[in-house]
């Protein structure tokens, strides 16, 4: 009986974490679409 309750509690916690993660991902979708400026250094080949 105790094991069933513990397993149920773990399943509820996992489901809650999944829902929280999914909600955060959906809300942060606009932020993920923004372009981030990147500065790349030019590669210089040594003369010789």
LUMPAGU-966960 format. One record per atom (N, C-alpha, C): residue in three letters; atom name; z, y, x. Coordinates in steps of 0.2 Angstrom, whole numbers. Each point is the difference from the previous one (the first is absolute). Layout:
# LUMPAGU-966960
ALA CA Z Y X .
...
This chain:
# LUMPAGU-966960
UNK N 0 -6 4 .
UNK CA 0 6 -4 .
UNK C 0 6 4 .
UNK N 4 0 6 .
UNK CA 1 6 4 .
UNK C -7 1 4 .
UNK N -3 -6 2 .
UNK CA -6 1 3 .
UNK C -6 3 -4 .
UNK N 0 -2 -6 .
UNK CA -5 3 -5 .
UNK C 1 8 -1 .
UNK N 6 2 0 .
UNK CA 2 7 0 .
UNK C -2 4 6 .
UNK N 1 -3 6 .
UNK CA -2 3 6 .
UNK C -7 0 1 .
UNK N -4 -5 -2 .
UNK CA -7 0 0 .
UNK C -3 5 -4 .
UNK N 3 1 -6 .
UNK CA -3 5 -5 .
UNK C 1 7 3 .
UNK N 6 1 3 .
UNK CA 2 6 3 .
UNK C -5 2 5 .
UNK N -2 -5 5 .
UNK CA -4 1 5 .
UNK C -7 2 -3 .
UNK N -2 -4 -5 .
UNK CA -7 1 -3 .
UNK C 0 7 -3 .
UNK N 5 2 -3 .
UNK CA 0 7 -3 .
UNK C -1 5 6 .
UNK N 4 -1 5 .
UNK CA 0 5 6 .
UNK C -7 0 3 .
UNK N -3 -5 1 .
UNK CA -7 -1 2 .
UNK C -5 4 -4 .
UNK N 1 -1 -7 .
UNK CA -5 3 -5 .
UNK C 1 8 0 .
UNK N 6 2 1 .
UNK CA 2 7 0 .
UNK C -3 3 6 .
UNK N 0 -3 6 .
UNK CA -3 2 6 .
UNK C -7 1 0 .
UNK N -3 -5 -4 .
UNK CA -7 0 0 .
UNK C -3 5 -5 .
UNK N 4 1 -5 .
UNK CA -2 6 -5 .
UNK C 1 7 3 .
UNK N 5 0 4 .
UNK CA 2 7 4 .
UNK C -6 1 5 .
UNK N -2 -5 3 .
UNK CA -5 1 5 .
UNK C -7 1 -3 .
UNK N -1 -3 -5 .
UNK CA -7 1 -4 .
UNK C 0 7 -3 .
UNK N 6 2 -3 .
UNK CA 0 7 -2 .
UNK C -1 5 5 .
UNK N 3 -1 6 .
UNK CA 0 5 5 .
UNK C -7 0 3 .
UNK N -4 -5 0 .
UNK CA -6 -1 3 .
UNK C -5 4 -5 .
UNK N 1 -1 -7 .
UNK CA -4 3 -4 .
UNK C 1 8 -1 .
UNK N 6 2 1 .
UNK CA 1 7 0 .
UNK C -2 4 7 .
UNK N 0 -4 5 .
UNK CA -2 3 7 .
UNK C -8 -1 1 .
UNK N -4 -2 -5 .
UNK CA -7 -1 1 .
UNK C -3 6 2 .
UNK N 2 6 -3 .
UNK CA -3 6 1 .
UNK C 1 2 7 .
UNK N 5 -1 3 .
UNK CA 2 2 7 .
UNK C -4 -5 5 .
UNK N -1 -6 -2 .
UNK CA -4 -4 4 .
UNK C -7 2 1 .
UNK N -3 3 -5 .
UNK CA -7 2 0 .
UNK C -1 7 4 .
UNK N 5 3 2 .
UNK CA -1 6 4 .
UNK C -2 -2 7 .
UNK N -5 4 3 .
UNK CA -2 -1 7 .
UNK C 5 3 5 .
UNK N 1 -3 5 .
UNK CA 5 2 5 .
UNK C -5 2 6 .
UNK N 1 7 3 .
UNK CA -4 2 5 .
UNK C 2 -4 7 .
UNK N -5 -2 3 .
UNK CA 1 -4 6 .
UNK C -3 3 6 .
UNK N 3 1 5 .
UNK CA -3 3 6 .
UNK C -1 -6 5 .
UNK N -6 -1 2 .
UNK CA -2 -5 5 .
UNK C -2 3 7 .
UNK N 3 -3 5 .
UNK CA -2 3 7 .
UNK C -7 -3 2 .
UNK N -4 5 3 .
UNK CA -7 -3 2 .
UNK C 1 -4 6 .
UNK N -3 -6 0 .
UNK CA 0 -4 6 .
UNK C -4 2 6 .
UNK N 3 1 6 .
UNK CA -4 3 5 .
UNK C -1 -6 5 .
UNK N -6 -1 2 .
UNK CA -1 -5 5 .
UNK C 0 3 7 .
UNK N 4 -4 5 .
UNK CA 0 3 6 .
UNK C -7 0 4 .
UNK N -1 5 4 .
UNK CA -6 1 3 .
UNK C 0 -4 7 .
UNK N -5 -5 1 .
UNK CA 1 -3 6 .
UNK C -4 -7 0 .
